[in-house]
Amino acid sequence: MLDDETAAVLATVDRFCREVVEPRVGRPEQVLPLAELTHVETAARDCGILPLPEPGLALWEGVEPPEGLQRSLASLVRLGESCAGVAFHLHQISLAALVGRELGLAPSVRAALLMGRGLARGAVVDALAGRVPGRDGSDLLREALPGAGSGARTFLLHAAGPWETLLSPAWDDAGLSWRGFPGEALPVAGAPGQHGLDEVPMWEVRLPAAGSGRELVRGPAARRLLATALGLSWLGLAAIALGATRHGLALARAHAATRRQGGALLGEHAAVQELVGEAEAAVATVASALRGVPAVTGAASLASVLGVRAVAHRLLCEAANASLQVLGGMGYMRDAGAEKIVRDANHLRLLGGTASEAWLFLARAEERP
């Protein structure tokens, strides 16, 4: 049973998807122009889906109580069902706003969030716990995050529109910190084409050594904020993938209910029923797992969150592929939409760390200090 606030928020999100997003993405073979994505973002802010200067019920606001976290996850599932790229864009803006609020940035500052290169394997576990990683762990963290004395390096950033400040965790010999880099001073170039999330541009951002950025926080507060940002990022990616996979399943069911083969509807064939059942089971399993995730309260909660995400994405990618197979050869045509959902699901799976990195993180998290 939804509380009144959550029901009202989800009704707004559903209307936004039907009236603003879906009319613009009805042709999946055509990439949503950047100007249209900007219009969608403005509309999301106008109806309170994106954070405003005054606190409200936008994405990733009030996530400490379980109902607040579930409200944002349910919103992202519905947005992902409408368009994974748009959902990811709104998720990134809202998560950057949350980090900016915690770092004391003015609400009017447009921030972009850079989470480094993957999880840096289990070294992040030590860093978040305030322990000094071994030599190999420190080297991995220096590779994954900007670091003082490491020189300028290039990172990939998904973002649309200009940003005033780029927020990033950083690593140096003194541990983790958060730093802000002025957007106008950063060398930025368009990155090569990506595998999915076509709606959101990807950039190559050349960051100077962390010492030339502005340090915003260090120590336990920095570690807590990174744990929160990682946890909400992982959960958001899984929720968006769940919504996209639901869309793919709906396409498969509609196709199976109207196309005939061998004198019978596709949906009456056992092979097709098995594919649909596989996708249904994955969607139901992930939806149940997301409803049971704990609040993201720091490093201690990350293992549970990442465990859900690592399993969820594998199931959802398999389900998206099963839905595509129901459509047969049509599924591989860009105008059918199923192949885009497969690409989006796989791209979401890779963001924030590969599967191997996730297993290494989880194995390290279970070790006793």
N, C-alpha and C positions, 0 to 999 in steps of 0.2 A: 504494500500500500504506500503510495507516494504522499509525502506531506504536501500541504497546500503550496508552499513556496516552490518546491521542486516541480510540481504539476504545472504551475504557471510558467516557470522557466522553460520546461520542455515543450509546452504549447507554443511559446514564442519561437523556440528553435525550429519546431516543425513548420510553422508558418513561414519563417525566414527561408527554410530549405525549399518549400514548395513555391514561394512567390519570388524569391530573389536568386537562389542558386540554380535550381533545376531548369528553369527556362534558359539559362545561359550555358548549360553543359549538356544539353539534349543531343548534341552531335559529338560523341566521344572522340571521333577522329580529328576534330578541330580543337587545337589548343586554345584555352581561354586567354584572350589578349590581356596584357598587363593592365591596360586601362579598365577593363571589365573587372579584373580582380580587385583593383583599387576601389571601384564602385561597390563591390560586394563587401569589402572591408568597411567602408563608410556606413553602409546599411547595417552591418553587424554592430557597429559602435552605436548607431542611432537607436537600435532596439535593445541595447544593454547586453548583448552577447559578449562583446569585448569590453574590457575595463574602461571606466570613465574616471575623471578626477575624484569623484565622490565614491566611496565604497558601495558596492552593490552585490549582485548575485551573478556576475559575469564568470566566464571560464576562469578557473583556478583562483577564484576569490572564496574565502571562507572554507578552505579545504580541511581544516583541522578536525571538525566533527565528521563522523562517517557520512552523514547525509550531505554535507557539503562536497566531499570527495565524490560521492556517487552522483551527485547532480552534474558535476563537470564531466564525469566519464559518460553518463547517459547522453549528455549534449553532444559529446564528440562522436559517440556511436551514430547518432542520427545525422550529424554533419558528414561523417565518413560514408554513410549510406547514400547521401546526396552527391558528394564528390570528395574523394580522399585528398586531393591536392588543396582544395579550398579549406577543408577541415584542418589539414596540417598547417596551413598558413595562419589560420586563426589561433590554433594551438600554440604556435611559436610566438606570436605577438603577445598572447596572454601570459605565457610562461616568462617571457622577457619582462613583462610588466610586473609580475610577482617578484622576480629577482631584483628589479629596479627599486621596488618599494622597500624591500628588505635592506637594500644598500643605501637607502636615503635619497634616491633620485627624485626630483620633482615629478609629479604625475604627468606634466606636459611634455616631458622628455621622451622622444621616440628612441627606444633601445632595441638593439638586436642581440640575440644570445648565441654565443659560440661555445659549444660544449667540448671542444677539443677533438682528438682523433680516437674515437671508440672508448673502450673502458680501460685501456692500458692494463688489461688483464687483472690479476689479483693485487697488483701494486696499489690500486685505488683503495682496497680494503684497509691496508696498513695506513695509507695517508688519511683516510677518513677517521680512523681510530686514533689518530695523533701519534702513531708509531713511525719510526724512521724505517722506510723500506730498505732492503738490502741493495747492494750495488746494482744488480740487474733491475730491481724494481725502480730505483731512482732513474736509471737510464730510460726505462719505459715511460715513466712520467714526464721526463724531459722531452721525449719524442711526442707524447700525446698532448701536452699542454705548453702554452707559452712559458718561458722561463728566463729569469734574469741571467745574463751572461751567455745565453745560448745563441744569440744572434737572431736576425730576422728570418722567419720561416713562413711558409704559405699553408693556410688552412682552407678547407671548403666550408662555405656558409650557404644555407638555404634561407633566402629572404627576398621580399619584394618591397619596392619603394625605398626611398632614402631613409637612413637612420642617423641620428645625432651621436649616439654612443654605442660602441660595441662592448658588451660585457662578457668577460671570460674568466674562468678559474685559471690560476697560474701556479707554477711549481718552481721553487728554488730551494736552496739548502736549508732555509728556515721553515719550509713546509708550504702548505696551501694558502693561497690568498685569492681575492677577487680583484680584478683590475678593470678599469674603464679606458677605452681607447677612443679618441675623437674620430667620428666617422669621416669628416672631411679630410683628415690627414692620412688616411689609410689607402695604400695602393690596392685597387680592386679591379679585377678583370673577369669577364664572363667565363664560366667553366664549360668544358665540353658537355654535350648532351648527356642527360642522365637516364637511368633505366625506367624510372617511373616518376609520379608526382609532377607531371608535365606543366602544371599550372604555376609552379613556384620556381623562379629562376635560381640557379646555383652559381655561386661566385667563388673565385680564388682570391682570398684576402691575405695580403702579406703583412704579418704582424711583426713589429719590432720586438726586441727583447722586452720582457715584462717590466724591467726597471724604467723604461721610458713611458709606460702607461701609468695611469693614476691608481695607486693602491687605494681600495675602498674598504677592505676589511681583511683581517688575517686571524689565524688562530682558531679556537673552537667555533666562533660564529661563522667563519668561512667554511669550516668543515660541515657544520649543520646545514648551511645554505646549499652547499654542493650536493649533500645527500638528498635534500628536499628537491632540488632541481632535477637531479638524476632520476629519482623515484617518480616524480610527476611526469617527466619526459617519457620514461619507459611505459608508464600506464597509459598516457595519452596516445602513444604510437599503437599500442595494442587495441585500444578502444576504436581508433580510426580504422585500423585494419579489420576489426570485427564488423563495423558498419559497411565497409566496402565489400566484404565477403557476403554479407547479407544481401546486398544489391546483386552480386553475381548469382547467388542462389535464386533470387527472384527471377532473374533473366532465364536461368535454366528451367525453372518450374514453368514459366510462361511458354517457353519454347516446347517443352515436353508435352504441354497440354494442348497444343495447337498443331503440331507437326505429326505426320503419319509416316510409318515405315513398316513394310511387310503386312499391310492391311490393318494395322493397329496404331493407336496413338503411341508416340515415343514413350510417354510416361507409363505405358502398360508393359513395357519390356523390362525384364528382370535386371539386365545390365544397367539400364538407365536408372531404375529404382535404387540400385546399389550405389551409384554415384551420388544421387540426390541424398540418400540416407547418410552417406559418408559426410557430405557437406553439412547436413542438418545436425549430425552428432557433434561435429567440430564447433559449429556456431553455438550450440547449446552449452557445450563444455566450457568454452571461453567466456560466454556471457555469465555463467555461474561462477567461474573463477574470479572474474572482475568484481562481481557483487560481494565476494568474500575477502577482497584484499584488505589488509590492515591500513590504518592511517600511516602516512609517510611522516614518521616522527624523528628521523635521523638515520644514522648509519645502520643501527640495529635492525631496522625494518627493510633495508634494501635487499637482503637475500630473499625474503618472501616475495617482494615485488618483482625482482628480476627472475625468480623461479617461475612465476606466473607468466611473465612476458616471454621468456625463452620457449616455454612449451606452447603458449598461445600462438605465437607467430608460425611455428612449424605446422600446427594444426590448420591455421587459417590459410596458409599458402597451399597446403594440400587440398583444402576445401575449394579454394578459388580455382585451382586447376581441375578439380572434379566437375565443377559447374561449367567450366569452359568445354570440357569433353562432351557434356550433354549436348552442346550446340554443334558438335561435330566440326566440319570444316568451316562453318560460319563463325564459330567461336574465335578463329584466328583473324577474321576480318576486323579492321579497326573500327568500322562503323557499327559493329554489333555491341561493342562495349566490354565484352568479357575479357579480351586480351589485355585491355588497359587495367582492369581490376587485378589480373594476375601480376602485371608489372608493378602496380602500386603496392600490392601486398608484399611482394618480394623486396621492394625498395624500403618499405617501412620496417621490414624485418632486419635490414642491415644497418639502419640508422642507430647510432648510439652504441655500436659494438656488434661484432659478428657472433654467431652461435658459439664458436670455440672460445671467444673471450668471455662470454657469459658463463660457460661451464667452469672456466678457470677462476672467475670471480667467485662463483658459488662454492667451489671446492676450497678456496682460500678462506671464505667467510666462515666455513664450518670448522676450520682449524682453531684450536685454542691458543691464545697468545702465550 
